[in-house]
Amino acid sequence: MVGERPLGITILSALYIIAAVVQLALGVMLLFIGNPLATVIANFDSFFFGILFIGTGLLELIVGYYLRSGEAVGWLFTVGLLITDAVIRVLLLVTYGGVQWLFFSAFLSLDVVTLSYLTAQSTMAFFGGDNFHAILGKAGVEMQPRFKEWKFTLRLVRKSSLSLIGAAIVLFYVFLALFAPILAPPGDVTQGGDPMMIPKDGVSLIPVAPNAKHPFGTTAGQYDMYYGVIWGSRSALRIGVLVAGGSLIVGLLVGILAAYYGGWLDEVLMRLTDIVLAFPGLILSMALIVVLVPTVFVQRLDAVMLSLVIVGWPGYARLIRGEILRIKNEDYVEAAKSVGCSDFRVIRSHILPNSIYPVLIVFTLDLGTIVLAAAALSFLGLGASPGYADWGQIIYLSLNWIYAKASAPFEYWFTFIIPGLFISIFVLGWNLLGDALRDVLDPTLRRK
């Protein structure tokens, strides 16, 4: 059971990898374009299900990997992941019906079949004369080095109070985004059926101070700031995840191809990278937005995200290229090539795992700075449409009220202080978390 890979395990691992890819694609689609089946599936929270599908997709990708690995420890770890995945599906089945129910039932069935198969394999190993306790013992022996490394990592995290603060801040914003429909219920007639539009309470251009009806006050045009900053957390996470993720994927592909194969391909890809880096990032983003909106017919916020991806990928490409050039001639890489491993397997199993950590650290830091760049573009009038729940757009509405009058210069402080604090704390949380990941993951720092 442990050393060999039965046909059933091969089929199930392939199914899980396919299911993971489908869910990851659905999650990205829901975050990027919303609910394309609004006429079929009503009351469908595209943000919530986008995050959910990305999470369960990553979970099932790990399940597929461990099923495929054939390790004894992989069997135990897979059972734990499958039970977690199945519990999530059951909770969703209890909560939702209709088309969602059929979708969740399909994935729950896959979990049940896999758990049943693994249980049957274990039973056959036990009654067939194999020492199943020896299998568990082997899993424990294999697990000991990993347990030691995990305990050391947790010790590093506990020693860093800033990392805990950063994680708490990020989780706070995730909580705001997931429970925005409860914290700030949509449905106002002025929203036009779009929950991401901020409800209005009149047409006056003079902001109203915080009061019982509007806890954070209103902006010029009487947009409710409380609703805007709560739902703006969804915009921030959506922009950060999609832009940083898109930049990471493009940068990894370019950097890996350039570093591993070298030669003319490296020259062409790196010169393309240099061309993008030659322009100031914010200026290039502004130019791209102006070109993309009328020619490609995309929404303004989508144009912002696409422009930031185009500007952001060269940094990842250069970083991963440098890391791969450093390790691609190491002995373990040459040994893998000498035994006939394909280029894809060498990159996947030997090069990428040993070069990805600096990239992941930069990715975490970029999640905050990208949102800051998007807010800057919105403040310049190139971001989200007027009335959209976006922190930069809210500050843009306060432009004429930063200095009110000589007798009371900061009378309308709430119009820019409150959304500014939400942006600043969001960026601070990701920066603290990124610094903590650097201390934990960077092999040159973690053992000091």
Stockholm file with secondary structure:
# STOCKHOLM 1.0

chainA/1-448         MVGERPLGITILSALYIIAAVVQLALGVMLLFIGNPLATVIANFDSFFFGILFIGTGLLELIVGYYLRSGEAVGWLFTVGLLITDAVIRVLLLVTYGGVQWLFFSAFLSLDVVTLSYLTAQSTMAFFGGDNFHAILGKAGVEMQPRFKEWKFTLRLVRKSSLSLIGAAIVLFYVFLALFAPILAPPGDVTQGGDPMMIPKDGVSLIPVAPNAKHPFGTTAGQYDMYYGVIWGSRSALRIGVLVAGGSLIVGLLVGILAAYYGGWLDEVLMRLTDIVLAFPGLILSMALIVVLVPTVFVQRLDAVMLSLVIVGWPGYARLIRGEILRIKNEDYVEAAKSVGCSDFRVIRSHILPNSIYPVLIVFTLDLGTIVLAAAALSFLGLGASPGYADWGQIIYLSLNWIYAKASAPFEYWFTFIIPGLFISIFVLGWNLLGDALRDVLDPTLRRK
#=GR chainA/1-448 SS CCSSCCHHHHHHHHHHHHHHHHHHHHHHHHHHHCCTTTTTSCSCCHHHHHHHHHHHHHHHHHHHHHHHHCCHHHHHHHHHHHHHHHHHHHHHHHHCCHHHHHHHHHHHHHHHHHHHHHHHHHHHHHHTTCCHHHHHHHHHHHHHHHHHHHHHHHHHHHHCHHHHHHHHHHHHHHHHHHTHHHHSCCCCGGGTTCTTBCCBSCCCSSCBCCCSSSTTCBCTTCBBHHHHHHHHHHHHHHHHHHHHHHHHHHHHHHHHHHHHHCHHHHHHHHHHHHHHHTSCHHHHHHHHHHHHHHHHCCCHHHHHHHHHHHHHHHHHHHHHHHHHHHHTTSHHHHHHHHTTCCHHHHIIIIIGGGTSHHHHHHHHHHHHHHHHHHHHHHHTTCSSCTTBSCHHHHHHHTGGGSSCCSSSTTTTTHHHHHHHHHHHHHHHHHHHHHHHHHHHHCTTTTTC
#=GC SS_cons         CCSSCCHHHHHHHHHHHHHHHHHHHHHHHHHHHCCTTTTTSCSCCHHHHHHHHHHHHHHHHHHHHHHHHCCHHHHHHHHHHHHHHHHHHHHHHHHCCHHHHHHHHHHHHHHHHHHHHHHHHHHHHHHTTCCHHHHHHHHHHHHHHHHHHHHHHHHHHHHCHHHHHHHHHHHHHHHHHHTHHHHSCCCCGGGTTCTTBCCBSCCCSSCBCCCSSSTTCBCTTCBBHHHHHHHHHHHHHHHHHHHHHHHHHHHHHHHHHHHHHCHHHHHHHHHHHHHHHTSCHHHHHHHHHHHHHHHHCCCHHHHHHHHHHHHHHHHHHHHHHHHHHHHTTSHHHHHHHHTTCCHHHHIIIIIGGGTSHHHHHHHHHHHHHHHHHHHHHHHTTCSSCTTBSCHHHHHHHTGGGSSCCSSSTTTTTHHHHHHHHHHHHHHHHHHHHHHHHHHHHCTTTTTC
//
